[in-house]
Amino acid sequence: MSYFSLFFLFLGYIATAINDGPGCLLLRCPDASCSAAVCHDLINNVASKEDKEKYDRHFLRSYIECNKKVRMVEVSSIKILII
């Protein structure tokens, strides 16, 4: 399989995972023999701008849910994190 085929395969795999929800934060290589995690840098390099924004929202929401001392407050349509 060529590099470009792999690139487009990964692009579709990542886009689908991001659109499916926060499970994209635990994404693994699509090759069954590989268990490597898909890192944030790879997502930034191959995902569309829209998908990167969705991924970042999932990431931020996950951070807020895992850290009880952090909460998000919306003031005049601006979201602010309070620690």
TITOR-785226 format. One record per residue (C-alpha): residue in one letter; residue number from 1; x, y negated, z negated. Coordinates in nm, 2 decimals. Example, Ala and Ser with C-alpha at 12.3 -4.5 7.8 and 13.67 -1.06 7.14 Angstrom:
a / 1 / 1.23 / 0.45 / -0.78
s / 2 / 1.37 / 0.11 / -0.71
END
This chain:
m / 1 / 0.00 / 0.00 / 0.00
s / 2 / 0.14 / -0.34 / 0.09
y / 3 / 0.20 / -0.63 / -0.15
f / 4 / -0.08 / -0.83 / 0.00
s / 5 / -0.33 / -0.54 / -0.04
l / 6 / -0.23 / -0.51 / -0.40
f / 7 / -0.26 / -0.88 / -0.45
f / 8 / -0.62 / -0.89 / -0.32
l / 9 / -0.71 / -0.57 / -0.51
f / 10 / -0.58 / -0.74 / -0.83
l / 11 / -0.76 / -1.06 / -0.74
g / 12 / -1.09 / -0.88 / -0.71
y / 13 / -1.03 / -0.67 / -1.03
i / 14 / -0.96 / -0.98 / -1.24
a / 15 / -1.24 / -1.19 / -1.09
t / 16 / -1.49 / -0.91 / -1.16
a / 17 / -1.36 / -0.86 / -1.52
i / 18 / -1.38 / -1.24 / -1.59
n / 19 / -1.74 / -1.26 / -1.46
d / 20 / -1.84 / -0.95 / -1.67
g / 21 / -1.76 / -1.14 / -1.99
p / 22 / -1.51 / -1.15 / -2.28
g / 23 / -1.39 / -0.80 / -2.22
c / 24 / -1.15 / -0.96 / -1.97
l / 25 / -0.94 / -1.06 / -2.27
l / 26 / -0.85 / -0.69 / -2.31
l / 27 / -0.79 / -0.61 / -1.95
r / 28 / -0.55 / -0.33 / -1.85
c / 29 / -0.38 / -0.24 / -1.52
p / 30 / -0.63 / -0.08 / -1.29
d / 31 / -0.39 / 0.20 / -1.21
a / 32 / -0.49 / 0.50 / -1.42
s / 33 / -0.13 / 0.60 / -1.48
c / 34 / -0.04 / 0.26 / -1.62
s / 35 / -0.16 / 0.12 / -1.95
a / 36 / 0.00 / -0.23 / -1.92
a / 37 / -0.20 / -0.52 / -2.04
v / 38 / -0.29 / -0.79 / -1.79
c / 39 / -0.13 / -1.10 / -1.93
h / 40 / -0.25 / -1.46 / -1.93
d / 41 / 0.03 / -1.56 / -1.69
l / 42 / -0.09 / -1.31 / -1.43
i / 43 / -0.44 / -1.44 / -1.46
n / 44 / -0.32 / -1.80 / -1.42
n / 45 / -0.12 / -1.70 / -1.11
v / 46 / -0.39 / -1.50 / -0.92
a / 47 / -0.73 / -1.62 / -1.04
s / 48 / -0.94 / -1.90 / -0.88
k / 49 / -0.97 / -2.23 / -1.07
e / 50 / -1.33 / -2.14 / -1.16
d / 51 / -1.22 / -1.80 / -1.30
k / 52 / -0.94 / -1.95 / -1.49
e / 53 / -1.18 / -2.19 / -1.66
k / 54 / -1.42 / -1.90 / -1.75
y / 55 / -1.12 / -1.70 / -1.88
d / 56 / -1.01 / -2.00 / -2.10
r / 57 / -1.37 / -2.03 / -2.24
h / 58 / -1.37 / -1.66 / -2.33
f / 59 / -1.03 / -1.70 / -2.49
l / 60 / -1.14 / -2.01 / -2.69
r / 61 / -1.46 / -1.85 / -2.80
s / 62 / -1.27 / -1.54 / -2.91
y / 63 / -1.03 / -1.76 / -3.11
i / 64 / -1.31 / -1.94 / -3.28
e / 65 / -1.49 / -1.62 / -3.37
c / 66 / -1.18 / -1.46 / -3.51
n / 67 / -1.08 / -1.76 / -3.72
k / 68 / -1.35 / -1.84 / -3.98
k / 69 / -1.18 / -2.17 / -4.07
v / 70 / -1.23 / -2.30 / -3.71
r / 71 / -1.55 / -2.42 / -3.56
m / 72 / -1.66 / -2.61 / -3.25
v / 73 / -1.87 / -2.92 / -3.28
e / 74 / -2.02 / -3.11 / -2.98
v / 75 / -2.03 / -3.49 / -3.00
s / 76 / -2.17 / -3.68 / -2.71
s / 77 / -2.11 / -3.39 / -2.47
i / 78 / -1.75 / -3.36 / -2.59
k / 79 / -1.66 / -3.03 / -2.76
i / 80 / -1.42 / -3.07 / -3.06
l / 81 / -1.25 / -2.80 / -3.26
i / 82 / -1.24 / -2.85 / -3.63
i / 83 / -0.99 / -2.67 / -3.84
END
